[in-house]
Amino acid sequence: MTSEWNPGLYQSSYSFVWEYGRDLIALLAPKPGERILDAGCGTGQLTAEIARSGAQVAGIDTSAAMIDQARGNFPDLHFRLQDICTMSCHAEFDAVFSNAALHWVLRADDAARAMADSLKPDGRLVAELGGYGNIRALIEAVRLALESKFGTAPERVNPWFFPSVAEYAAILERHGLEVTFAALFDRPTALEGGARGLANWFAMFGGPLHGELRQPAFVELVEQFAAPHLLRDGVWFLDYRRLRVAARKRLR
Ligand code: BEZ
């Protein structure tokens, strides 16, 4: 995750992030005694859920604020400020788990290499991230707003990494992770806050999208372009699209 986070707001208004991640834990199927890494643990709710299975779990995140909050929430668990790309934990883990974090990591090859290296042979990766086409209507609304305000918009507006099944499978395979399951699916998600829902989302997550989004007048312009696609009966629905993958580290 990025370093500019408001963990309090994240916990109070965006709990859907880990609530949707719960069934990813079913795919992980953690077992007592296993060593598991939660990569991009945020405020730690899923780390704690994994720990309830009896596994020994460690949570890492690149946001100091998130790690502080996670430690406060779950003082008995182990959390560390660490960038997945620079982690060096050779063959330490039975499984790596990651929910809603890897789309922030633009160095996807470095992340895959580090995750693979951290796994024991036959260890597993279970991850979900924004997939190809994620928040497409929202990104298009930002592009249209930039064009309407400045007469031009950058060719690429999306600052995140939203890979297709084929693209991400190729990255994982390159680093010795054999993909055993992959699915790309739509998950339209209602935002809290009624008419303010989208503006609040920008304040929480939109930092990398465009500096103009700090200007309320620009946010209103984006809202005008986005509303026909994303506003229903006074509630904003984000056009989330998830890529869910499971993989195993090759034995050799
Ligand atoms: C996502 O979970 O898909 C997401 C969250 C914040 C920014 C971009 C994508």
Boltz pocket constraint, residues with backbone or C-beta under 6 A from the ligand:
constraints:
  - pocket:
      binder: B
      contacts: [[A, 100], [A, 103], [A, 129], [A, 130], [A, 134], [A, 135], [A, 160], [A, 205], [A, 240], [A, 241]]
      max_distance: 6.0
